[in-house]
Amino acid sequence: MSITSTSLRIADTVADMAGILRRPLRAEDLIARARRETGLTDFGDANFMEPLQRLLTAFTAPDANLSLVGRLATQWDVSRFLSNLLRFQAEEARRPEIAAQKIDRPIFITGLPRSGTTFLHRLMMTDSANRAPLVWETIFPWSDPKGPDRRAEHVAKQLKMFERLAPEFRALHPLEATSPQECSEITAHVFRSLRFDTNYYVPTYRHWLDNDVRRHLPAYQFHQRFLRHLQYQDMQRQTGHARWVLKCPEHVFALNAIRAVYPDARLIFVHRDPVKVLLSVAHLTEVLRRPFTRSLDPATIGRDESARWLAGAERMMHAGDDAGLPEPVCHVHHMDLISDPVATVEGVYRHFGMTLPDAAATSIEQYVDAKPNGGYGPRHYAFKDHGLDEATERERFRPYMVRFGIAAEVASSRGRPGVAAPARSPAPTTQA
């Protein structure tokens, strides 16, 4: 049973009358809370302070218009991130070997959101040689030393609660506590992540983050630090040293930072008809924001997502096959991925000089059989719902589609997705 919008509106009205929603969110209060809850005081590097201040300022701006749920979620999130930072510093002081962990040749999957990046990521996780940060690990990267490890159980309960707030979420983005998680949840720890822009309307924070690409570098330096902590714990549990496979659409905006922090990284771009992508990502953003705000403007969401991912498409066009990494970019097309998942993943492995194990190929087939359509529910969107025009958007994204030979997706006579002839690319790309 879902929590009704009427109940949430009543709660917001009462909280507003009590002045709760107008109180400032202060960094010093949340830092004190994290220190009190952990019993720790040392953050080490405090370069998270500026982005945290900017984010809290954006949260309290009229544009954000946080609901009571949004305000409580913000306080919990920020306190949790700060607590994790304190724990990281304490663990590194006790175990200097954490900082010595090597993250070798990680694979980064990126592309427009809703293009198949999650599907590819989960297919690659069928290979036991691959490792991804899991949802529960990104929320609680270290267990409580005073009791049994129930992190996954706690996160599963949190996801159930969020599904009550946002009943459409599971059909749009099936997620379990044990699912591979996007890297935006990692970079959010240092408050340099588009994850906040997805869940909240915070245009001043978004503009600050977008205005200087160098602002991504501290996020990816922490990203590497985070992986070192997980890898150290793997080694302590004797689960072996796996190949990191990481996924997030946000990576397209941070290619310089990835190259600086992970000079031996491997990069995959997943491509799909962006016109199909836009409506899906706009609707998902609307669903994610709805519990956290008292006002939503679907047309603003549509406009912002179109601008955001046109910029993302341009970043991929600029990189092409060469992102300045030792190996060329591997390009995967959505229609290839869904029509022949095994062959597509085999192509990715072959691109990077690897071989897909037979057991993983079998597991991919079993995964696809068990989760038709990747576990996603039926989706029906209209351009007018988010203030977009199909012809205009197709023209805006046409250079991207031509550059990578992306086929336009059309509806068949039975209402199933099909493809039109792909646009001819003036420059060849490396195909997975």
Secondary structure by P-SEA (a helix, b strand, c coil): ccccaaaaaaaaaaaaaaccccccccaaaaaaaaaaaacccccccccaaaaaaaaaaaaacccccccaaaaaaaaaaaaaaaaaaaaaaaaaaaccccccccccbbbbbbcccccaaaaaaaaaaccccccccccccccccccccccccaaaaaaaaaaaaaaaacccccccccccccccccccccccccccccccccccccaaaaaaaacccccaaaaaaaaaaaaaaaaaaaaaacccbbbbbbbbccccccaaaaaaaccbbbbbbbbcaaaaaaaaaaaaaaaaaccccccccaaaaaaaaaaaaaaaaaaaaaacccccccccbbbbbaaaaaacaaaaaaaaaaaacccccaaaaaaaaaaaaacccccccbbbbbcccccccaaaaaaaaaaaaaaabbbbbbbccccccccccccccccccccc
